[in-house]
Amino acid sequence: MKPQTLLLPTFLANRQNLATPLKGFLNRVSQVRILPRARVPGILLLGRHLAGSLSGYHLTVDTSALQAQLAAGEWRSADEETRRLLLADADRGGFRGLDPAEVPTLDCELVLAIDGIWGKASSGRYGFTAQAEILAPIWAEGFSAKKTWRRFGAQTGWRQRGWVDADGLSYVADARRGHLPWVPGILPTVSIGRTYEVLFLFYELFNECVAGAPTTE
């Protein structure tokens, strides 16, 4: 397995009782870099996603449609299918979309599978890994939630003069890195006043899934 780089917030790096999956992951990385600001949320960022070496997971959700759409270059259909898979897995009622209580219930196997499919189809240009790598240095600056997401949105192309909707995305192979899949599409259709919290929780969950993923050396 290629060496990994781990970015770890100071407050989490100083914890004595790390979860077992995280302890095991720390033993596999070649470099640990401590983020300078204690106010950074507890997120882990890998230099490269481990999807290529995942083993031991038994995904029960059918992702064949997503794979076929991406193989055919049907970027919009694949983006819509990604949202369908995520919502089908964790949206438990109320308004359509994931609220802060539902995001942590997303199945790690599904999230990592979706990311791996996108990453493979785009040679690493798209997927949650690409997005997390863009987000981490912005997050580490300690900006407010609003400013963090505006900067992140500007880099991914999700924010131009304002936040774009599904019709404003670029469904092409060479859009900005991290442009797809469109994660804001999983937000509730009616504002719950906690939009940024949902987005933070999603990427925190993703990184925790990667950190705890079984790997082969």
NUNU-467207 format. One line per 4 residues: number of its first residue (from 1); their letters; for each residue x, y, z of N, C-alpha, C. Coordinates in steps of 0.001 Angstrom, whole numbers. Atoms other than C-alpha are relative to their C-alpha. Example, Ala and Ser with C-alpha at 12.3 -4.5 7.8 and 13.67 -1.06 7.14 Angstrom:
NUNU-467207
1	as	890,-1190,0,12300,-4500,7800,900,1200,0  -820,-1190,-60,13670,-1060,7140,-770,1090,730
//
This chain:
NUNU-467207
1	mkpq	840,-1192,0,0,0,0,878,1245,0  -787,-1220,69,1273,3473,-885,-60,748,1321  5,-782,-1245,2271,5734,2042,-1152,983,7  1109,-928,-151,-541,7882,3368,424,1182,862
5	tlll	-218,-1168,-846,-542,11364,4852,-1283,292,747  1177,-231,-835,-2892,12083,7713,54,1402,592  138,-1302,-633,-4061,15539,8748,-905,-187,1206  727,273,-1235,-5224,15475,12348,-116,1272,831
9	ptfl	163,-1174,-857,-6730,18322,14415,723,-194,1326  -792,70,-1219,-4681,19145,17505,-747,-656,1148  719,526,-1155,-7416,18349,20013,-220,-1503,-126  184,1431,171,-7980,14922,18467,1328,-733,103
13	anrq	-1324,629,-66,-4264,14181,18165,444,-192,1434  -411,70,-1396,-3879,14786,21888,-850,-949,841  841,916,-753,-6601,12344,22885,739,-1295,284  -696,1215,-399,-5338,9308,24746,-765,-1263,-386
17	nlat	800,1198,237,-8223,6950,24023,-648,56,-1379  517,11,1354,-8576,6859,20258,-703,-1318,-270  728,1216,343,-11014,4366,18789,953,-997,-657  -870,1046,530,-9472,1048,17780,249,126,-1499
21	plkg	-275,-136,1432,-10001,1564,14012,982,1117,-303  -906,-1116,223,-8218,4908,14230,1411,-353,424  -1329,424,-427,-5332,3399,16202,662,-846,-1087  -551,855,1038,-4891,778,13519,383,785,-1231
25	flnr	-318,-809,1171,-5011,3364,10790,1264,822,220  -1186,-796,-291,-2422,5545,12501,1275,-830,-151  -1173,864,142,-81,2560,12463,377,-222,-1455  -257,259,1407,-376,2422,8679,410,1250,-780
29	vsqv	-348,-1205,735,342,6037,7797,1474,316,184  -1421,-295,-46,3809,7310,7022,286,1358,594  -228,-1359,-496,3314,10884,8168,-1258,492,685  1119,-624,-694,1077,12594,10717,305,1479,125
33	rilp	-185,-1441,-71,669,16327,10388,-1108,577,861  985,-543,-924,-1057,18198,13197,-495,1346,-516  570,-1259,431,-3433,20927,12112,144,1034,1112  -373,-996,-996,-2659,24212,13873,-1124,541,864
37	rarv	1068,-664,-741,-6099,25303,15053,-876,-1013,723  793,931,-800,-7933,23574,17879,-1476,54,-364  1418,-123,307,-11252,24813,16502,-398,-803,-1224  349,840,1141,-11022,22537,13458,-777,-1196,497
41	pgil	767,1164,-444,-13717,19842,13766,811,-1279,-123  -742,1261,-21,-12661,16240,14296,-64,-739,-1299  43,671,1280,-11969,15239,10734,1368,-533,-330  -1236,593,476,-9332,13069,9153,34,161,-1503
45	llgr	-112,-82,1450,-8048,13661,5665,1140,-876,-458  -1049,846,547,-6138,11050,3730,567,655,-1242  -604,-505,1221,-3668,12050,1061,-564,-692,-1215  628,723,1094,-5243,9386,-1116,-963,-1016,582
49	hlag	1028,894,-505,-8406,7373,-648,454,-1451,-78  -419,1391,-61,-7946,3726,291,-932,-930,-754  1010,842,632,-10794,2491,-1902,619,-1100,-840  -624,998,848,-8407,663,-4176,446,-1226,756
53	slsg	-478,1135,-769,-7339,-1617,-1340,-1016,-483,1029  1021,424,-950,-10639,-2092,486,-281,-1484,-163  414,1394,29,-11498,-5648,1388,-801,-289,1253  740,387,-1185,-13811,-7379,3802,-1376,618,100
57	yhlt	1325,-585,-12,-16835,-5213,3036,-926,-819,-900  976,749,780,-19982,-6881,1738,-1170,936,-297  999,-995,347,-22020,-4186,30,-1258,-685,-511  1253,616,398,-25668,-5167,-266,-807,886,-948
61	vdts	714,-914,883,-26812,-2099,-2233,541,-154,-1417  -382,160,1401,-26767,-2407,-6019,497,1329,-562  -580,-1219,583,-24422,212,-7499,302,-178,-1486  -313,279,1401,-24362,-1288,-10995,-476,1115,-928
65	alqa	501,-1085,845,-26479,1529,-12439,975,1176,15  -965,-1094,-119,-24038,4130,-11120,1266,-304,-791  -1203,376,742,-21076,2244,-12543,-223,94,-1504  297,-33,1431,-22752,1905,-15943,-130,1435,-513
69	qlaa	176,-1390,407,-23712,5581,-16071,1334,718,-116  -1303,-659,43,-20190,6740,-15257,864,-567,-1122  -767,611,1091,-18646,4272,-17701,-427,569,-1348  534,-549,1244,-20876,5777,-20389,148,1512,-78
73	gewr	-161,-1449,-14,-20001,9332,-19418,-1297,743,237  1281,-639,-293,-23560,10049,-18280,74,651,1382  -347,-627,-1268,-22450,12456,-15570,-1227,462,780  1186,-488,-722,-25834,13962,-14755,-804,-1166,572
77	sade	725,1165,-492,-27561,10602,-14491,718,-625,1190  -789,571,-1098,-24730,9363,-12275,-114,851,1253  150,-891,-1148,-25035,12417,-10039,-1359,-209,655  1339,233,-522,-28760,11845,-9661,-91,-1367,679
81	etrr	8,1333,-584,-28216,8131,-8975,739,-14,1332  -739,-99,-1257,-25673,8997,-6282,-887,545,1105  903,-568,-997,-28193,11167,-4475,-1101,-996,361  1053,985,-270,-30843,8467,-4846,506,-1076,963
85	llla	-570,1038,-850,-28550,5871,-3254,179,487,1437  -240,-533,-1339,-27616,8101,-324,-1308,256,752  1273,-284,-649,-31178,9207,364,-746,-1288,335  670,1272,-256,-32511,5674,64,586,-692,1224
89	dadr	-676,654,-1107,-29973,4557,2649,-319,632,1352  72,-662,-1307,-30518,7175,5348,-1170,949,208  1122,-935,-171,-33536,9416,4691,-1180,-751,610  989,771,-739,-36028,8217,7257,-1366,662,117
93	ggfr	1324,-605,-73,-38956,10547,6758,73,1503,167  27,-1454,-63,-40085,14119,7119,222,562,-1399  -293,-577,1299,-38901,16404,4344,1081,-825,-707  -992,740,766,-36899,14777,1543,1375,633,205
97	gldp	-1352,-486,-261,-33180,15079,2304,482,-469,1356  -592,485,-1243,-30800,14200,5108,166,1138,1001  -172,-984,-1060,-30941,16112,8376,1186,-414,869  -1190,317,-813,-28171,16210,11029,-76,-1329,746
101	aevp	119,1280,-702,-29560,13135,12771,135,-1185,-943  -14,1104,970,-29656,11069,9573,1360,-211,-651  -1303,123,661,-26227,11800,8085,898,-1043,665  -887,986,-625,-24320,9765,10722,-447,-1442,-173
105	tldc	476,1372,176,-26472,6733,9895,317,-550,-1385  -376,493,1330,-25188,6493,6314,946,-1192,126  -796,1218,-2,-23637,3103,5588,1382,286,-590  -1356,-276,472,-19850,3432,5304,338,-778,-1264
109	elvl	-288,795,1182,-19658,621,2780,-553,667,-1258  623,-668,1136,-22047,2498,508,738,1284,-354  -690,-1278,248,-20322,5869,921,1352,-230,-663  -1313,286,573,-16898,4394,176,-110,-610,-1389
113	aidg	193,594,1323,-18224,2366,-2751,-307,1086,-1030  340,-1103,908,-19764,5472,-4328,1239,826,-311  -1212,-783,205,-16548,7400,-3814,977,-725,-912  -926,760,825,-14458,4625,-5333,-425,-58,-1446
117	iwgk	519,58,1369,-16700,4381,-8391,225,1323,-716  -227,-1327,584,-16548,8124,-9011,1487,253,-246  -1433,-232,140,-12813,8261,-8406,597,-777,-1159  -526,839,1077,-12089,5390,-10789,-443,515,-1362
121	assg	536,-455,1279,-14342,6756,-13537,601,1326,-449  -504,-1348,327,-12777,10231,-13350,1501,139,209  -1445,-23,-293,-9164,9282,-12582,309,918,1185  -228,-768,-1213,-9503,10952,-9182,-498,1423,-26
125	rygf	462,-1390,105,-11054,14183,-10421,-1264,236,829  1266,-123,-708,-14459,13559,-8877,-72,-1004,1153  189,900,-1132,-15719,11855,-5733,186,717,1323  -93,-593,-1331,-15784,12489,-2001,1448,205,433
129	taqa	-1415,-179,-338,-12019,12009,-1689,525,1314,-543  -447,-1260,609,-11319,14852,-4107,-580,1184,761  642,-1091,-723,-13810,17040,-2255,596,179,1390  -572,-84,-1342,-12382,16202,1171,1397,594,-32
133	eila	-1345,-556,121,-8883,17049,-24,-31,1497,-266  168,-1435,233,-10122,20454,-1193,-460,686,1291  586,-598,-1192,-12060,21086,1999,972,130,1165  -827,47,-1211,-9419,20186,4583,858,1242,237
137	piwa	-813,-1192,-279,-6978,23100,4117,-832,1251,253  893,-1133,-263,-9890,25557,4040,-525,-101,1429  513,271,-1347,-11335,23998,7187,1064,324,1045  -1097,-187,-952,-7943,24172,8867,288,1473,290
141	egfs	-228,-1429,-217,-7880,27958,8511,-844,550,1141  813,-437,-1127,-10559,28210,11189,-1005,1081,-323  1026,-968,372,-13021,30332,9230,-1337,-382,630  1359,320,-422,-16668,30544,10225,-564,-1048,-952
145	akkt	614,1021,850,-18913,27806,8853,-418,593,-1341  470,-630,1230,-20399,30211,6311,1160,295,-945  -1143,-354,841,-17028,31431,5045,708,-1254,-504  -616,1260,425,-15621,27893,4959,-723,-564,-1206
149	wrrf	748,604,1087,-18421,26669,2720,-38,867,-1236  -68,-858,1177,-18330,29706,470,1321,-206,-743  -1305,240,628,-14622,29132,-162,39,-1378,-654  56,1350,546,-15161,25433,-641,-864,-34,-1258
153	gaqt	890,-36,1155,-18067,26076,-2989,622,693,-1196  -663,-694,1103,-16007,28502,-5036,1029,-906,-675  -1026,876,569,-13247,25922,-5496,-587,-1188,-747  620,1141,675,-15593,23101,-6462,-906,420,-1144
157	gwrq	899,-479,1042,-17658,25295,-8755,-1460,-72,391  1384,45,-476,-20784,24917,-6619,-523,1395,309  394,-1371,-275,-20794,28622,-5876,636,914,-1037  -489,-961,983,-20505,31271,-8573,-435,1381,487
161	rgwv	529,-1232,-593,-22464,34478,-8075,-815,-328,1248  712,553,-1143,-24525,32422,-5656,148,-1503,-82  -75,1451,37,-24982,28732,-4908,-791,-523,-1189  671,547,1179,-25848,26778,-8040,-910,-1154,423
165	dadg	843,1168,-223,-28607,24194,-8228,410,-1087,-990  -369,1126,852,-28582,20909,-10108,110,402,-1465  -31,-422,1402,-29285,22651,-13417,1209,871,-315  -1143,-880,224,-26291,24937,-12925,1343,-701,59
169	lsyv	-1246,760,-69,-23706,22166,-12577,552,-294,-1393  -646,353,1270,-21238,21169,-15303,147,-1520,-57  -17,1454,89,-21896,17564,-16244,922,-451,-1124  -1014,333,998,-18678,17023,-18144,1180,-659,711
173	adar	-1128,743,-574,-15484,15042,-17642,1076,904,575  -1105,-873,-398,-13280,18080,-17090,-461,1255,738  404,-1115,-865,-15214,20333,-14716,1028,133,1121  -950,-185,-1092,-13417,21617,-11627,120,-1262,852
177	rghl	-218,1155,-857,-11918,18995,-9379,-971,51,1183  945,62,-1099,-14468,17870,-6809,-1398,494,-343  1294,-571,396,-17392,19308,-8797,-1138,-1010,146  998,1060,-96,-19231,15985,-8784,495,-1101,935
181	pwvp	1446,-207,-39,-21090,14376,-7148,-383,1214,846  471,-1234,-626,-23124,17341,-5931,-592,-313,1378  426,354,-1352,-23319,16751,-2172,-1129,883,530  1137,-799,-491,-25626,19750,-1464,-1353,-557,-429
185	gilp	1262,587,442,-28254,17734,-3336,-647,-920,1011  591,869,-1034,-28738,15521,-264,-616,809,1129  559,-847,-1057,-29797,18507,1865,-1527,-44,-32  1471,-22,-26,-33434,18737,2997,-554,1008,-991
189	tvsi	614,-893,981,-35744,20292,421,-563,1249,660  466,-1166,-762,-37024,22642,3124,1093,358,1004  -1090,-411,-877,-34470,24685,5070,-317,-318,1460  147,295,-1431,-33963,23426,8618,911,904,827
193	grty	-868,-937,-707,-31539,26222,9470,1315,-610,460  -1231,671,-439,-28666,23729,9892,748,-561,-1212  -605,452,1248,-27373,23451,6315,1474,-311,160  -1445,203,-126,-23704,23857,7192,308,-1201,876
197	evlf	-221,1136,-886,-23985,21309,9973,-115,-1312,-766  178,1217,804,-25264,18683,7529,1231,-249,-858  -1164,163,870,-22351,19309,5167,1248,-373,796  -1131,362,-848,-19756,19237,7946,-102,-1456,426
201	lfye	200,1366,-470,-21250,16000,9259,260,-1017,-1106  -209,956,1094,-21161,14376,5843,1482,-270,-225  -1433,204,257,-17439,14949,5296,726,-560,1220  -568,620,-1190,-16644,14073,8891,-278,-1502,-36
205	lfne	347,1415,118,-18499,10798,8375,864,-680,-1049  -797,597,1075,-16675,10153,5107,1410,-310,470  -1367,216,-441,-13270,10581,6659,98,-1060,1094  24,1048,-1007,-14203,8403,9610,-173,-1371,-656
209	cvag	176,1257,739,-15364,5724,7163,1319,-455,-610  -1284,341,612,-12024,5853,5351,980,-465,1062  -931,354,-1053,-10076,5738,8594,-275,-1377,565  344,1287,-571,-11944,2668,9757,-129,-1120,-1003
213	aptt	190,1000,1050,-11966,845,6428,1043,-1107,103  -967,1097,45,-10361,-2620,6298,863,130,-1245  -897,-115,1136,-7331,-2678,4005,860,-1233,-119  -1010,1042,204,-4867,-5089,2507,1319,677,-280
217	e	-1305,-621,184,-1172,-4300,2590,552,-314,-1386
//
